[in-house]
Amino acid sequence: MKLNSNISKVKQGALNVLQLPVPVVILFIATLTFLLLPQNLHAASTDKKILIVYQKAHGFSQQLIDRLQKDISKIGYQTEQMLLEPERLNLLKIHKQQLLIAIGSQTTKKLLEANIKTPILSALIPRHITKSLSSAHPEKKNWSSLLIDQPTDRQFHLITAVLGPHKNVGILLGPYTKDLDKALKKASIKTGHNVKIEEIESSDQLSTSLKALNNSTDVLLTLPDPTVYNKGTIRGILLLAYRNKLPIIGFSQAYVKAGAIAAIYSKPEQISEQLTIIIKSFFINKSFQQKKYYPDKYSVALNKNIARSLGIKLTSDKAIITKMKKAEKQ
Amino acid sequence: MNSKLSFSGLLLLPVSLFAANAENTLAMLGSEAMYLDDMPVIISATRLSQPLNESPVATTVIDRQMIDASGAQSIPDILRLVPGFTVGYLNGNSPVATYHGQSDRLSKRIQLVIDGRSVYLPTQAGVSWSDLIISIDDIERLEVIRGPNASTYGNNAFQSVVSITTKHASEERGHYIKGSTGAHDTADAIYRFSGQSDNLDYRVSMGTKNNTGTDLLNDSTETDYLSYRLDYQIDLSTQLYYSGGIQDSLYGDVLETVSDMDNEVEVTTAFQHLRLEHHLDDGNSFSMQYYYNYTKSFSSELVTTISLSDFGPPLTNIDDFDVYDTYDLESERHDLELAYYFNPGESLRLVTGGSIRKDKVIADNVFHPNTDNSLFLYRYFAHGEYSVNNNFLINAGLTYEKNDISGSDLAPRLAFIYHLTDQHTFRLSGSKATRTPTIFDENGYVAIQQQLTQDGGQPLNNPLLETILDGDILIDPFIYASGDVDSEKITSYELGWMIQLLDSKLIFDIKLFSDETDKLISKIDYVGDVPTENIDDLFGPGYAGEGAKDSINAAKTETHGFEISSDYQINNTWRLYAYYSYIEIKAEIISDLTDSDINPDRQNTIIGRLEESVPKHSYGAMLMKQWENNLSTGLSVYHVGDMDWLDQTHNRYDPTQSFTDRSAEEYTRVDLVVRKSHKTSGGEVDFSLILQNLGGTHFDYTRTNFTDASQQTVNIPGSEQDRRGYFELAFKFN
């Protein structure tokens, strides 16, 4: 870790004074890449400079950054990474990067506020934050996001694959997710489920709404709304649902570890793979094709012990994903 | 290395993130951290219940809806819903429950655990159902394992295990106040507060329970209790559970021989329970738990006054003396247990661990002098489950126990579970379990020991009497344990069939069973002269009634029968639960005892009592309905066939005894519960009306009258289960 940070300092140092020679190792890799790459690609790509900007890199985001740098290098573009600090924002404006990859919500927000002209592709960003940032920065055109949220249809496909068709799906929406109401209803009809939605404005209303759902639904689908699901409420929700034998579909791997039976999530390598495809397409088309992208590639986390305790037999994650993909195609 | 560092980084992240949220922009709330941050394990392996269709032994789960709909006023009341269980009220403050009969007032052969803590009382060698320091409102569910399960629950999980799970402290947040009034001057109140502070959830409950008891007996109740529970998330993978409580009670004490006397028994109970659970990164976990139970009970009742002078020389001028039935008992239990939960492979789940327990009883006049009345018990256990394939499970367990009284015992269990289809599951299981004799069985010594005086308190000056008595103290023991008692044994076989229809909304469970017990401990007349006894020297053998009683391994039983239960969630508002149980029992004296060990009359009594102790037929049903406007009702019917409790029975083999009543004659009980809740902006108001015994009065423990050996009709007033009603009013608010 210490070594990593030293390296990144060296890289940052190199970025600050761009005209200085790059370290020998990078030169060597670049030379090697140059020699190995097909001539036409090389010709097309050498001028494509991408800067991965981040504010905090821990665990998951660090893995994504590392992987992304490798994946981008493989297709012949130049990448650098940069820890975003306030004094560096102005430097970004004079940089020659053709594309900025913003890791996380805070990074995206800072870049948008700094009014940087370079196109931005955000990653690890939730849908509702892109929504609020879009309305705050309507002028920003060359900005797209690969969302961290999984599409609603896919959540219902997971429910079918895990619990079977025609389920009564309970959903708790809060201020950050209530705009999904229609989309969820539409997706449930499309996938053959019924939804029962309870909206709450504050966590005080949680207990009543959750009890209402417990009595009338087969499964609770959670969506990441901080008013509904936060550190203070998670224990109560999981325990109450478990007590009432109500399985929970979580929204992260950690949720599954905590007590949900299943969740869809994308691994760093899956996000990186999709980002790389979006980047390629961006350079070919000179713009982003979509304002936001949902993850194409995903994994499924399962808690077999809890499922079993609730009398639910889970097959393997691979079998579940196969079922989901089949359903998605239909 | 890397992952550990990032893990600790993430650990700090939520705090800083939420702190930032508070001061900064709300728009960034619910950022990607929600997806990426770790969360504590909430539903852990130790909390997981087994799916009913994979349980190695027939199991009944009574959930919160059923508890509410039953209108239960005590925990045994809830057990009326369990096939094979019989519940009786020895008196208004002493409910008793048993599975497959063979029980006296102490529920000796049931293991009762609350959140993993055994509440079996070493002093009484059983469960004191009124002194559990628990409010029914705090219970999340009861799981009743109908059969021995020593490999999981250890010592005394002999006939069945009742496992109570209380609500996690994070459930039912806010204030809760409930008042109850009704029959027999009932005046109960409960206050509970549940709150949260960062990673800590806590609950404090306190309550008082008061009534004048049933009409015919001196069986009032005055109980006050305080309990608390803390659930603390130390870090993402470590949870601490801590609970404790204290209860003070004053009960009207029913002394059957002198039932009109106004006596009382004071009982104080307390407990402390600490459990630490840690989840490892590989999905395995371990737990460590320690608990301490304390009970003190005191009663002193004047039984009779003896005038020795009435017997003439050499007992002239001897002062009269009062005989008190005095019990001053204190007991403690310390128990430390370590367990490791692990999955060596995808299809194998194991738990292994060990525990050490110390029971100590402090009591005057109850044990042989100079004996160490403590019992150490060591236990090692391992049980696991192997999925041969999706349809076939093998469940096995083994417990090794060693204790100071009966030495070491091995209790194995093996079960095969086969899912024929998604709807049909069969289980075949066999298990053995033991019940350790109590300290009282081993060291019990209860005697009238009276220093004789004469002429109004002067020292005894009667050389002849002093020679006969070998001093001036008259000793008449009525309990004299000769010791050397072995553990009771049970071997149980079960064939089960579970049918889950209509998407598991209709569940049937059928259990065929065959149980054999051996070495059941019974009281018999002490064989030979009791070494300390000198009253016989004065009056001749046999004067003092039946002489001293001893505890020995005397009998064995064979029990066969079947139980069927069904739970039907008819729709979102209707639910019907029903069961039927058929039991046959045969008892005999164990073969290595002869007529000189137990006299034939006593042998008949032991056999007769055991064989009468099980109702052949019993059934019950409960219809639950959720009406519009938050109105819910529960209608329950319970039917129990003729039976006797072991300490309140006649001996059918003794022709001189022709009792007209059983201690629990066949009865049908009908209860109705109506609950209405009204939600307001600030909280909730609940009204409940509980009506019990709508079908009429009956007695479920004590007999009303009988004809004794001299053909006299004796009337012993029983605990009358009369028609009664309770009204409850509860408020919930934040």
Interface residues (C-beta under 8 A of the other chain):
Chain A: M1 K56 H58 G59 F60 S61 Q62 G104 S105 Q106 K109 L124 I125 P126 H128 I129 S132 L133 A136 I148 Y176 D204 S207 T208 N215 S216 P224 D225 P226 Y229 N230 K231 G232 I234 R235 G236 L238 L239 L240 Y242 R243 F251 S252 A254 Y255 K257 A258 G259 Y265 N305 I306 R308 S309 L310 G311 K313
Chain B: M1 N2 S3 L5 S6 F7 G9 L10 L13 P14 F18 N21 A27 M28 L29 G30 S31 E32 M34 Y35 L36 D37 D38 M39 P40 V41 I42 I43 A45 R47 L48 S49 Q50 P51 L52 N53 E54 D63 R64 E140 R141 K167 H168 S170 E171 R173 Q196 D201 D231 Q233 R349 N390 S504 N572 Q626 K679 N734
